[in-house]
Amino acid sequence: MLKVFHNMGTDLVIAANTVVEVSRSRNPRLNWTLSRIKVELVTEQAAKAAAEPLGGAGPHGHKYAIDATVAEVALRQPKPVALLTSDSDDMTRLCGKQVRITPL
């Protein structure tokens, strides 16, 4: 997949907190993969922007916090953007029509 994205001249981008989600232990394969993709920081400003779509009485908790930051990273990328996800329902709700959601 990395080669396909590279050949298309496009970036593969993830949110920094996604690294925590996929890390189980020291993994040379994961380190190799991370060295070839763009890891976007989740700053205070990004976290505040990510929290907005959740609203005061909306969904909350760890699951939605991660989804919201992933959506925020996708929304700030140069268009067009495709988001590869196993959670297409929530990501569609968070990104709207601004990002093409591709279920995995």
C-alpha positions in Angstrom: 0.0 0.0 0.0 2.9 2.4 0.8 4.3 1.8 -2.7 0.9 2.5 -4.3 0.5 5.8 -2.5 4.1 6.7 -3.3 3.6 5.9 -7.0 0.4 8.1 -7.0 2.5 11.0 -5.6 0.3 11.2 -2.5 1.0 11.2 1.2 -0.1 8.6 3.7 -0.8 10.5 6.9 -1.7 9.4 10.4 -2.4 11.2 13.7 0.3 10.8 16.3 -2.1 9.2 18.8 -2.7 6.5 16.2 0.8 5.3 16.8 -0.1 4.6 20.4 -3.2 2.6 19.3 -1.2 0.3 17.0 1.9 -0.1 19.1 2.1 -3.3 21.2 5.8 -3.5 21.8 9.1 -2.7 19.9 8.2 -3.7 16.4 10.8 -3.2 13.6 8.1 -3.5 11.0 6.0 -0.8 12.6 9.1 1.4 12.9 9.9 0.9 9.2 6.3 1.8 8.2 6.3 4.9 10.4 9.5 6.1 8.8 7.7 6.2 5.4 4.5 8.0 6.4 3.7 11.5 7.7 2.8 11.5 11.4 0.8 14.6 12.3 1.0 16.1 15.8 -2.0 16.4 17.9 -1.4 19.8 19.4 -3.6 21.7 21.9 -5.1 23.6 19.0 -5.8 20.4 17.1 -7.4 18.7 20.1 -9.7 21.7 20.6 -10.7 21.6 16.9 -11.2 17.8 17.2 -13.5 18.2 20.2 -15.9 20.7 18.4 -17.8 18.1 16.3 -18.4 16.0 19.4 -20.4 18.8 21.1 -21.2 19.2 24.7 -23.8 16.4 25.0 -22.5 14.3 22.1 -20.5 11.1 22.2 -17.5 11.1 24.5 -14.8 8.9 25.9 -11.6 7.3 24.6 -13.1 5.8 21.4 -14.5 9.1 20.2 -11.5 11.1 21.3 -9.3 9.0 19.0 -11.8 9.2 16.1 -12.2 12.9 16.5 -8.4 13.6 16.3 -8.1 11.3 13.3 -10.9 13.2 11.6 -9.3 16.5 12.5 -6.0 15.5 10.9 -7.9 14.3 7.8 -9.8 17.6 7.5 -6.7 19.7 7.7 -4.9 17.9 4.8 -4.8 19.4 1.3 -7.8 18.2 -0.7 -8.7 15.7 -2.0 -8.4 13.4 1.0 -9.4 9.7 1.4 -9.6 8.2 4.9 -8.9 4.5 5.3 -10.8 3.3 8.3 -12.4 0.3 10.0 -14.9 2.7 11.6 -16.6 4.3 8.5 -19.9 5.2 10.3 -18.3 7.4 12.9 -15.7 8.8 10.6 -18.4 9.8 8.0 -20.3 11.5 10.8 -17.2 13.4 11.9 -15.8 14.3 8.5 -19.0 14.9 6.5 -18.5 15.1 2.7 -15.2 16.8 3.0 -13.3 13.5 3.1 -13.8 10.4 1.1 -14.3 7.5 3.6 -12.9 4.2 2.5 -13.8 1.2 4.7 -11.2 -1.4 5.4 
